[in-house]
Structures are given as C-alpha cells and as structure tokens.
C-alpha cells in the first residue's frame, strides 16, 4: 500500500508554479515593505498595496505554508524569509523574486519543450536578439534584473570571500561583473591586488564612479556577455 508520498510529490511539483507566481506578485506589490514588525490583517495590507483583501489573504496563507510570512490568527507577520522581500533589507531579494516573474522568463519556460526536443536553448525562440538586446529595449525590466543581480551578489559575497584567498594574485577580472559588488569586496580583502570590471557599455557607464587606481572599468566591444559573472585571475 502506498503511503501517499509519490502522489503528494507529483502534486506539489505539478502545481509548484502557483506558489512561485504568488511570490512574484507579492514581491511586485511590495507587501513585505507594507508589513512592519507589527502583524497586520489582510485588509490592512491590501489597502496599503492596492490589492483585494480576501485574495491577498489567501495568497499570504499559501506563502506562509511555505515559510514566507507567518499567520498569527487573523493577521500576518514576517518570517525570516519574508524579511528578505523588504526593499530596505541589507541583503534584499525582492528584485530577485521579481526577476523570475518577468514575462520574458515565463515565456522562455513555456517553450522549454523546444530544448528537450532539439537540445537548443529555448530562449532563442523567445529572444532572437538575445537577452541583453531584450533588456536594452525594456529598461524597466532591465532595472529589475540589475537590482536582482546586485541583491544576489550581496547575499553571496561574504561566503565567497570567506571560502577563497584572493591575496596571492596580481590582477583579477570580473567578467559580467555588473556594478562590481563582488570585485570590490575581493579588492577590499586583498589590498595588493588590482581588478578589472568588464561588462556591457551601459553597465560600465553607470559604474563610472567606481574607477580607481586599483579598479579599472572595461566595456565590452560587442553585445555578447555571459549571463552570470565569471572571474579571471592572473
């Protein structure tokens, strides 16, 4: 006799996008920002973010069942996880959650079957001009993406610095390094090292204030860039 776990596992995975979508929307609405240290009712939060009270309450209960927010009677409070959705949290992941909810990401996963049948990236069907070309034409979404990468970096930098000794190298290049959060942290902990921040021209232009005797900014000469930061050490 089955203990029901296989069924529950498939049910949870098959409907998992529902939880994800609820998280995206709550992050978009800024619900975590509207919730301070005092628990609030769904109606109070809905009034703050422009949502329907009953619908928001149902979504928050679903998220609370997955550790995002806490249910306290008829009110909702923060959990350690929902605190990360606050815009003012030092390692805020609000933009990161919003990024996964961008239409371009949903559209890419909708055509994932293309990858399974051909081995080719599904994104090519959705983004014929590439991801960076898309963001160049959609600046609002690009802003969310950039903030997401910064948030991700802030959350990971400390562990990277703790795990690796960069002091034995003369020059370190961060390829696709965005606003240089990781590279700057590396240079701070390795005073004798110099760094090169390499990214798309508009990203480098926005990071112009970071340039120093130890940190060089280098813009790419084409629109190709890796989707994730990579470090080159010499």
Backbone as CSV, one residue per row, in Angstrom:
resi,resn,N_x,N_y,N_z,CA_x,CA_y,CA_z,C_x,C_y,C_z
1,UNK,0.848,-1.188,0.000,0.000,0.000,0.000,0.886,1.242,0.000
2,UNK,0.559,2.207,-0.882,1.334,3.431,-0.973,1.092,4.313,0.234
3,UNK,2.131,5.012,0.692,1.971,5.944,1.814,1.536,7.326,1.351
4,UNK,1.291,7.467,0.055,0.795,8.729,-0.466,1.868,9.716,-0.849
5,UNK,3.132,9.459,-0.493,4.197,10.409,-0.785,4.447,10.595,-2.277
6,UNK,4.454,9.500,-3.084,4.638,9.714,-4.530,3.576,10.631,-5.123
7,UNK,2.322,10.436,-4.717,1.243,11.292,-5.215,1.451,12.736,-4.775
8,UNK,1.786,12.910,-3.493,1.980,14.261,-2.961,3.156,14.955,-3.646
9,UNK,4.197,14.176,-3.929,5.366,14.750,-4.594,5.010,15.266,-5.980
10,UNK,4.305,14.443,-6.762,3.914,14.865,-8.105,2.940,16.037,-8.057
11,UNK,2.034,16.011,-7.114,1.068,17.105,-6.977,1.771,18.420,-6.666
12,UNK,2.741,18.351,-5.764,3.452,19.572,-5.371,4.272,20.129,-6.521
13,UNK,4.949,19.239,-7.259,5.778,19.701,-8.367,4.918,20.222,-9.510
14,UNK,3.849,19.483,-9.835,2.991,19.876,-10.958,2.347,21.237,-10.736
15,UNK,2.011,21.540,-9.507,1.371,22.826,-9.211,2.305,23.836,-8.591
16,UNK,3.603,23.544,-8.629,4.568,24.413,-7.968,4.601,25.830,-8.500
17,UNK,4.241,25.980,-9.784,4.268,27.319,-10.370,3.276,28.251,-9.690
18,UNK,2.238,27.688,-9.068,1.255,28.524,-8.375,1.918,29.262,-7.215
19,UNK,2.727,28.548,-6.440,3.438,29.171,-5.319,4.432,30.205,-5.833
20,UNK,5.139,29.843,-6.894,6.115,30.771,-7.464,5.445,32.055,-7.915
21,UNK,4.321,31.908,-8.596,3.639,33.099,-9.123,3.124,33.986,-7.997
22,UNK,2.655,33.361,-6.926,2.203,34.149,-5.777,3.358,34.954,-5.191
23,UNK,4.539,34.332,-5.121,5.709,35.036,-4.601,6.087,36.206,-5.498
24,UNK,6.059,35.993,-6.821,6.387,37.071,-7.755,5.475,38.277,-7.544
25,UNK,4.181,38.019,-7.448,3.205,39.107,-7.374,3.304,39.841,-6.040
26,UNK,3.478,39.088,-4.960,3.624,39.717,-3.650,4.874,40.605,-3.626
27,UNK,5.936,40.140,-4.289,7.147,40.958,-4.383,6.895,42.197,-5.233
28,UNK,6.180,42.050,-6.343,5.840,43.193,-7.190,5.031,44.233,-6.421
29,UNK,4.061,43.763,-5.647,3.175,44.679,-4.919,3.878,45.366,-3.743
30,UNK,4.978,44.790,-3.281,5.675,45.373,-2.140,5.001,45.085,-0.818
31,UNK,4.369,43.916,-0.701,3.658,43.564,0.527,4.605,43.530,1.724
32,UNK,5.799,43.000,1.539,6.749,42.921,2.651,7.142,44.309,3.141
33,UNK,7.189,45.284,2.237,7.506,46.656,2.638,6.368,47.265,3.457
34,UNK,5.145,46.845,3.160,3.983,47.383,3.865,3.814,46.766,5.247
35,UNK,4.520,45.674,5.489,4.407,44.967,6.765,5.610,45.291,7.634
36,UNK,5.374,45.987,8.747,6.468,46.291,9.661,6.561,45.197,10.722
37,UNK,7.079,45.512,11.880,7.239,44.496,12.916,5.929,44.153,13.600
38,UNK,4.892,44.937,13.342,3.580,44.678,13.923,2.729,43.892,12.933
39,UNK,2.164,42.759,13.323,1.319,41.986,12.412,0.140,42.815,11.914
40,UNK,-0.275,42.572,10.673,-1.391,43.286,10.067,-2.378,42.302,9.467
41,UNK,-3.628,42.740,9.364,-4.633,41.918,8.702,-4.451,42.002,7.198
42,UNK,-5.065,41.072,6.501,-5.010,41.094,5.036,-5.654,42.366,4.506
43,UNK,-6.709,42.831,5.171,-7.395,44.041,4.719,-6.484,45.257,4.840
44,UNK,-5.739,45.340,5.925,-4.824,46.461,6.124,-3.709,46.447,5.072
45,UNK,-3.165,45.272,4.834,-2.107,45.164,3.837,-2.640,45.443,2.437
46,UNK,-3.837,44.948,2.150,-4.441,45.160,0.831,-4.655,46.642,0.569
47,UNK,-5.074,47.366,1.604,-5.288,48.810,1.447,-3.972,49.526,1.156
48,UNK,-2.882,49.014,1.693,-1.581,49.654,1.503,-1.002,49.413,0.118
49,UNK,-1.284,48.240,-0.459,-0.636,47.876,-1.729,-1.599,47.850,-2.917
50,UNK,-2.895,48.138,-2.670,-3.856,48.159,-3.769,-4.276,46.784,-4.223
51,UNK,-4.590,45.905,-3.271,-4.990,44.540,-3.596,-6.372,44.244,-3.017
52,UNK,-6.957,43.118,-3.429,-8.233,42.664,-2.885,-7.961,41.939,-1.576
53,UNK,-8.626,42.321,-0.483,-8.315,41.759,0.842,-8.380,40.235,0.904
54,UNK,-9.493,39.655,0.428,-9.648,38.202,0.528,-8.622,37.484,-0.347
55,UNK,-8.427,37.989,-1.562,-7.472,37.347,-2.470,-6.053,37.421,-1.907
56,UNK,-5.689,38.578,-1.357,-4.350,38.723,-0.787,-4.183,37.808,0.419
57,UNK,-5.216,37.706,1.242,-5.147,36.834,2.410,-4.907,35.382,2.025
58,UNK,-5.571,34.930,0.967,-5.384,33.545,0.512,-3.954,33.320,0.017
59,UNK,-3.450,34.302,-0.721,-2.080,34.185,-1.245,-1.070,34.169,-0.097
60,UNK,-1.271,35.015,0.900,-0.336,35.075,2.019,-0.384,33.792,2.852
61,UNK,-1.556,33.196,2.961,-1.646,31.918,3.682,-0.907,30.813,2.938
62,UNK,-1.015,30.827,1.623,-0.290,29.838,0.827,1.219,30.020,0.997
63,UNK,1.676,31.268,0.912,3.102,31.526,1.068,3.577,31.195,2.480
64,UNK,2.728,31.476,3.479,3.094,31.176,4.863,3.272,29.670,5.057
65,UNK,2.493,28.878,4.329,2.625,27.422,4.422,3.975,26.949,3.887
66,UNK,4.641,27.829,3.100,5.957,27.511,2.557,7.064,28.324,3.234
67,UNK,6.736,28.920,4.387,7.755,29.617,5.162,7.932,31.086,4.850
68,UNK,7.142,31.607,3.910,7.225,33.026,3.553,6.053,33.734,4.229
69,UNK,6.319,34.565,5.232,5.350,35.191,6.122,4.884,34.172,7.166
70,UNK,4.244,34.685,8.209,3.693,33.847,9.260,2.250,34.254,9.522
71,UNK,1.387,33.279,9.743,-0.009,33.529,10.073,-0.138,33.578,11.591
72,UNK,-0.721,34.653,12.084,-0.917,34.821,13.518,-2.382,35.168,13.766
73,UNK,-3.205,34.144,13.831,-4.644,34.353,13.951,-5.201,34.930,12.663
74,UNK,-5.766,36.126,12.748,-6.296,36.802,11.559,-5.294,37.794,10.979
75,UNK,-4.084,37.763,11.470,-3.078,38.710,10.991,-1.881,37.964,10.401
76,UNK,-1.047,38.741,9.730,0.154,38.191,9.104,1.376,38.953,9.615
77,UNK,2.428,38.196,9.893,3.668,38.798,10.331,4.819,38.307,9.472
78,UNK,5.973,38.873,9.707,7.153,38.491,8.937,7.759,37.185,9.458
79,UNK,8.281,36.415,8.546,9.165,35.292,8.866,10.558,35.721,8.439
80,UNK,11.605,35.003,8.846,12.954,35.365,8.374,13.037,35.407,6.848
81,UNK,12.269,34.554,6.182,12.302,34.526,4.719,11.610,35.747,4.126
82,UNK,10.445,36.102,4.652,9.725,37.250,4.085,10.457,38.559,4.354
83,UNK,11.284,38.601,5.405,12.080,39.800,5.664,12.978,40.108,4.468
84,UNK,13.447,39.068,3.774,14.315,39.265,2.616,13.586,39.910,1.446
85,UNK,12.261,39.950,1.495,11.480,40.594,0.434,11.338,42.092,0.663
86,UNK,11.802,42.585,1.791,11.756,44.020,2.047,12.817,44.723,1.209
87,UNK,12.450,45.856,0.641,13.391,46.612,-0.194,14.552,47.158,0.613
88,UNK,14.329,47.419,1.912,15.369,48.023,2.738,16.207,47.002,3.498
89,UNK,15.996,45.721,3.223,16.816,44.701,3.891,18.228,44.758,3.301
90,UNK,19.272,44.652,4.133,20.646,44.762,3.617,20.996,43.726,2.552
91,UNK,20.332,42.568,2.575,20.543,41.565,1.521,19.198,41.251,0.854
92,UNK,18.471,42.313,0.512,17.133,42.164,-0.063,17.128,41.284,-1.310
93,UNK,16.158,40.374,-1.372,15.972,39.503,-2.529,14.659,39.816,-3.245
94,UNK,14.086,40.982,-2.945,12.824,41.343,-3.584,12.974,41.394,-5.099
95,UNK,13.987,42.094,-5.580,14.189,42.209,-7.023,14.476,40.845,-7.647
96,UNK,15.153,39.977,-6.909,15.460,38.643,-7.419,14.176,37.857,-7.648
97,UNK,13.241,37.954,-6.691,11.951,37.293,-6.853,11.170,37.903,-8.010
98,UNK,11.227,39.222,-8.134,10.518,39.895,-9.225,11.091,39.503,-10.579
99,UNK,12.411,39.340,-10.637,13.051,38.999,-11.906,12.507,37.682,-12.459
100,UNK,12.349,36.685,-11.598,11.848,35.400,-12.069,10.398,35.494,-12.538
101,UNK,9.700,36.532,-12.113,8.323,36.709,-12.548,8.174,37.557,-13.793
102,UNK,9.270,38.040,-14.359,9.190,38.849,-15.574,8.614,38.027,-16.720
103,UNK,7.794,38.639,-17.568,7.173,37.911,-18.686,8.169,37.164,-19.555
104,UNK,9.351,37.731,-19.765,10.329,37.088,-20.631,10.776,35.748,-20.058
105,UNK,10.845,35.635,-18.737,11.242,34.366,-18.136,10.128,33.329,-18.232
106,UNK,8.891,33.749,-17.988,7.762,32.832,-18.142,7.670,32.341,-19.574
107,UNK,7.858,33.251,-20.523,7.744,32.881,-21.941,8.810,31.863,-22.333
108,UNK,9.995,31.991,-21.756,11.071,31.052,-22.076,10.742,29.654,-21.584
109,UNK,10.220,29.546,-20.374,9.881,28.227,-19.851,8.674,27.618,-20.548
110,UNK,7.832,28.448,-21.115,6.685,27.932,-21.872,7.124,27.130,-23.092
111,UNK,8.292,27.464,-23.639,8.776,26.762,-24.832,9.958,25.846,-24.490
112,UNK,10.041,25.414,-23.237,11.136,24.545,-22.813,11.158,23.224,-23.590
113,UNK,9.999,22.803,-24.084,9.954,21.568,-24.866,10.895,21.646,-26.070
114,UNK,11.081,22.853,-26.596,11.992,23.042,-27.731,13.390,22.554,-27.381
115,UNK,13.844,22.843,-26.158,15.168,22.406,-25.724,15.228,20.887,-25.608
116,UNK,14.175,20.291,-25.044,14.188,18.840,-24.857,14.172,18.090,-26.182
117,UNK,13.543,18.675,-27.178,13.460,18.003,-28.481,14.685,18.265,-29.361
118,UNK,15.301,19.419,-29.205,16.380,19.800,-30.121,17.733,19.956,-29.445
119,UNK,17.751,20.150,-28.136,18.996,20.426,-27.432,19.430,21.872,-27.540
120,UNK,18.619,22.703,-28.199,18.943,24.122,-28.379,18.281,24.958,-27.286
121,UNK,18.859,26.106,-26.943,18.275,26.950,-25.893,16.862,27.415,-26.238
122,UNK,15.944,27.255,-25.298,14.574,27.709,-25.506,14.526,29.224,-25.663
123,UNK,15.458,29.912,-25.026,15.460,31.376,-25.080,15.601,31.897,-26.500
124,UNK,16.217,31.110,-27.379,16.396,31.567,-28.755,15.065,31.754,-29.481
125,UNK,14.050,30.994,-29.092,12.736,31.129,-29.713,12.015,32.378,-29.219
126,UNK,12.314,32.763,-27.981,11.646,33.909,-27.370,12.447,35.195,-27.562
127,UNK,13.776,35.065,-27.572,14.662,36.226,-27.627,15.615,36.102,-28.810
128,UNK,15.141,36.331,-30.024,16.011,36.190,-31.202,17.207,37.139,-31.183
129,UNK,17.080,38.270,-30.485,18.177,39.236,-30.398,18.985,39.073,-29.111
130,UNK,18.708,38.014,-28.356,19.449,37.773,-27.130,18.873,38.504,-25.924
131,UNK,19.264,38.038,-24.744,18.743,38.614,-23.505,19.128,40.076,-23.347
132,UNK,20.386,40.416,-23.680,20.837,41.787,-23.465,20.157,42.743,-24.445
133,UNK,19.894,42.265,-25.650,19.146,43.086,-26.596,17.741,43.345,-26.096
134,UNK,17.142,42.337,-25.492,15.795,42.486,-24.934,15.783,43.524,-23.819
135,UNK,16.745,43.411,-22.899,16.772,44.363,-21.793,17.076,45.781,-22.272
136,UNK,17.834,45.900,-23.349,18.116,47.227,-23.892,16.833,47.897,-24.371
137,UNK,15.866,47.098,-24.820,14.597,47.621,-25.312,13.536,47.694,-24.226
138,UNK,13.807,47.120,-23.069,12.839,47.114,-21.957,13.555,47.582,-20.694
139,UNK,13.816,48.872,-20.577,14.611,49.403,-19.465,14.024,49.148,-18.078
140,UNK,12.691,49.106,-17.959,12.105,48.854,-16.642,12.439,47.447,-16.163
141,UNK,12.365,46.480,-17.086,12.708,45.113,-16.728,14.211,44.982,-16.507
142,UNK,14.992,45.745,-17.252,16.442,45.735,-17.064,16.802,46.242,-15.667
143,UNK,16.072,47.224,-15.188,16.320,47.752,-13.850,16.070,46.683,-12.797
144,UNK,15.001,45.909,-12.976,14.701,44.816,-12.044,15.802,43.764,-12.105
145,UNK,16.238,43.432,-13.321,17.300,42.438,-13.483,18.583,42.892,-12.789
146,UNK,18.964,44.150,-13.006,20.190,44.668,-12.403,20.111,44.654,-10.879
147,UNK,18.943,45.037,-10.356,18.766,45.029,-8.904,18.803,43.603,-8.373
148,UNK,18.274,42.661,-9.152,18.291,41.254,-8.748,19.713,40.735,-8.663
149,UNK,20.538,41.086,-9.641,21.915,40.637,-9.632,22.690,41.256,-8.466
150,UNK,22.385,42.515,-8.165,23.037,43.172,-7.030,22.635,42.497,-5.721
151,UNK,21.340,42.180,-5.589,20.858,41.513,-4.387,21.481,40.137,-4.228
152,UNK,21.563,39.420,-5.323,22.175,38.089,-5.309,23.645,38.191,-4.891
153,UNK,24.336,39.189,-5.433,25.739,39.373,-5.094,25.914,39.685,-3.612
154,UNK,25.076,40.590,-3.093,25.178,40.953,-1.678,24.981,39.732,-0.787
155,UNK,24.106,38.814,-1.227,23.833,37.636,-0.420,24.929,36.592,-0.481
156,UNK,25.770,36.649,-1.522,26.780,35.613,-1.711,28.216,36.074,-1.471
157,UNK,28.441,37.373,-1.527,29.808,37.893,-1.444,30.540,37.416,-0.200
158,UNK,29.899,37.510,0.943,30.571,37.149,2.193,31.062,35.704,2.164
159,UNK,30.251,34.798,1.618,30.646,33.394,1.570,31.804,33.175,0.603
160,UNK,31.793,33.894,-0.525,32.886,33.769,-1.496,34.198,34.234,-0.866
161,UNK,34.162,35.376,-0.218,35.368,35.931,0.407,35.883,35.005,1.498
162,UNK,34.967,34.420,2.237,35.354,33.532,3.328,35.948,32.212,2.804
163,UNK,35.493,31.800,1.620,35.891,30.495,1.109,37.185,30.499,0.311
164,UNK,37.628,31.681,-0.167,38.782,31.693,-1.071,39.719,32.844,-0.746
165,UNK,41.009,32.562,-0.810,42.040,33.576,-0.562,42.495,34.165,-1.900
166,UNK,42.146,35.425,-2.156,42.491,36.095,-3.410,43.809,36.870,-3.327
167,UNK,44.443,36.874,-2.171,45.579,37.760,-1.955,46.833,37.366,-2.733
168,UNK,46.881,36.158,-3.266,48.080,35.721,-3.954,48.143,36.069,-5.420
169,UNK,47.201,36.866,-5.911,47.149,37.188,-7.337,47.412,38.677,-7.562
170,UNK,47.880,38.981,-8.778,48.199,40.369,-9.089,47.027,41.133,-9.672
171,UNK,46.239,40.472,-10.510,45.105,41.149,-11.164,43.945,40.163,-11.306
172,UNK,42.758,40.641,-11.021,41.549,39.818,-11.095,40.529,40.525,-11.973
173,UNK,39.997,39.827,-12.959,38.961,40.385,-13.823,37.619,39.758,-13.522
174,UNK,36.607,40.574,-13.336,35.237,40.088,-13.126,34.481,40.289,-14.430
175,UNK,34.224,39.197,-15.140,33.584,39.243,-16.454,32.080,39.202,-16.282
176,UNK,31.413,40.259,-16.723,29.976,40.357,-16.491,29.697,40.686,-15.033
177,UNK,30.572,41.503,-14.456,30.520,41.768,-13.019,29.524,42.810,-12.565
178,UNK,28.709,43.342,-13.485,27.677,44.298,-13.092,28.242,45.532,-12.420
179,UNK,27.735,45.846,-11.236,28.184,47.035,-10.509,29.394,46.771,-9.630
180,UNK,30.011,45.606,-9.814,31.276,45.334,-9.151,31.204,44.992,-7.680
181,UNK,30.049,44.519,-7.191,29.935,44.219,-5.766,30.936,43.149,-5.335
182,UNK,31.041,42.076,-6.109,31.960,41.008,-5.749,33.412,41.453,-5.889
183,UNK,33.725,42.103,-7.002,35.101,42.516,-7.233,35.565,43.516,-6.184
184,UNK,34.731,44.458,-5.833,35.106,45.439,-4.819,35.371,44.763,-3.473
185,UNK,34.550,43.757,-3.142,34.757,43.030,-1.886,36.079,42.260,-1.923
186,UNK,36.400,41.692,-3.080,37.656,40.970,-3.238,38.835,41.924,-3.047
187,UNK,38.775,43.095,-3.675,39.859,44.067,-3.556,39.996,44.588,-2.128
188,UNK,38.889,44.704,-1.437,38.942,45.164,-0.047,39.673,44.173,0.846
189,UNK,39.499,42.887,0.556,40.135,41.882,1.422,41.518,41.489,0.913
190,UNK,41.903,41.969,-0.264,43.216,41.668,-0.817,43.850,42.977,-1.288
191,UNK,44.399,43.786,-0.388,44.901,45.139,-0.696,45.961,45.205,-1.785
192,UNK,46.700,44.128,-2.014,47.752,44.179,-3.015,47.312,43.790,-4.409
193,UNK,46.042,43.564,-4.591,45.511,43.083,-5.874,44.816,44.219,-6.617
194,UNK,44.913,44.207,-7.955,44.172,45.140,-8.792,43.065,44.379,-9.523
195,UNK,42.027,45.112,-9.953,40.905,44.449,-10.586,40.423,45.144,-11.842
196,UNK,39.784,44.365,-12.718,39.169,44.885,-13.939,37.712,44.457,-13.954
197,UNK,36.823,45.428,-14.014,35.389,45.154,-14.109,34.984,45.223,-15.568
198,UNK,34.493,44.118,-16.121,34.181,44.008,-17.549,32.698,43.743,-17.719
199,UNK,32.021,44.602,-18.489,30.587,44.405,-18.716,30.161,45.209,-19.936
200,UNK,28.860,45.196,-20.211,28.326,45.925,-21.355,28.537,47.428,-21.183
201,UNK,28.616,48.167,-22.293,28.911,49.603,-22.209,27.995,50.389,-21.283
202,UNK,26.675,50.123,-21.328,25.774,50.921,-20.495,25.944,50.587,-19.015
203,UNK,26.334,49.341,-18.709,26.584,48.963,-17.320,27.850,49.646,-16.816
204,UNK,28.887,49.644,-17.633,30.138,50.295,-17.258,29.933,51.796,-17.090
205,UNK,29.109,52.388,-17.952,28.831,53.827,-17.838,28.173,54.143,-16.492
206,UNK,27.260,53.282,-16.066,26.576,53.508,-14.792,27.508,53.278,-13.605
207,UNK,28.565,52.487,-13.821,29.505,52.186,-12.740,30.733,53.088,-12.779
208,UNK,30.684,54.163,-13.563,31.857,55.011,-13.787,32.488,55.518,-12.494
209,UNK,31.681,55.757,-11.483,32.198,56.285,-10.231,33.065,55.310,-9.445
210,UNK,33.109,54.057,-9.866,33.884,53.051,-9.146,35.359,53.044,-9.530
211,UNK,35.670,53.647,-10.673,37.044,53.602,-11.182,38.019,54.200,-10.174
212,UNK,39.176,53.523,-10.054,40.209,53.988,-9.133,41.556,53.459,-9.614
213,UNK,42.588,53.754,-8.854,43.925,53.277,-9.211,43.983,51.756,-9.238
214,UNK,43.146,51.127,-8.413,43.155,49.663,-8.324,42.035,49.002,-9.105
215,UNK,41.029,49.763,-9.487,39.879,49.181,-10.175,39.679,49.844,-11.536
216,UNK,39.882,49.064,-12.598,39.727,49.542,-13.970,38.390,49.080,-14.526
217,UNK,37.715,49.964,-15.255,36.441,49.619,-15.897,36.677,49.392,-17.382
218,UNK,36.158,48.295,-17.903,36.345,47.960,-19.312,35.006,47.555,-19.923
219,UNK,34.573,48.308,-20.942,33.312,47.988,-21.618,33.535,46.953,-22.705
220,UNK,32.553,46.084,-22.889,32.617,45.076,-23.944,32.498,45.762,-25.299
221,UNK,33.110,45.173,-26.327,33.051,45.759,-27.663,31.927,45.164,-28.494
222,UNK,31.177,44.215,-27.907,30.016,43.639,-28.596,28.921,43.431,-27.580
223,UNK,27.753,43.000,-28.043,26.609,42.809,-27.147,26.643,41.454,-26.461
224,UNK,27.650,40.595,-26.788,27.703,39.295,-26.146,28.293,39.426,-24.761
225,UNK,27.607,38.804,-23.792,28.129,38.735,-22.437,27.592,37.466,-21.808
226,UNK,28.324,36.892,-20.847,27.805,35.731,-20.133,26.630,36.143,-19.274
227,UNK,25.715,35.212,-19.016,24.554,35.515,-18.193,24.915,35.601,-16.718
228,UNK,26.073,35.067,-16.357,26.500,35.125,-14.970,27.927,35.642,-14.899
229,UNK,28.217,36.246,-13.778,29.558,36.765,-13.575,30.576,35.630,-13.522
230,UNK,31.745,35.869,-14.113,32.833,34.894,-14.059,34.124,35.642,-13.767
231,UNK,34.955,35.052,-12.938,36.184,35.738,-12.549,37.377,35.121,-13.261
232,UNK,38.253,35.971,-13.759,39.514,35.537,-14.380,40.637,36.080,-13.517
233,UNK,41.509,35.196,-13.104,42.570,35.577,-12.182,43.928,35.364,-12.817
234,UNK,44.816,36.346,-12.676,46.155,36.200,-13.219,47.169,36.870,-12.298
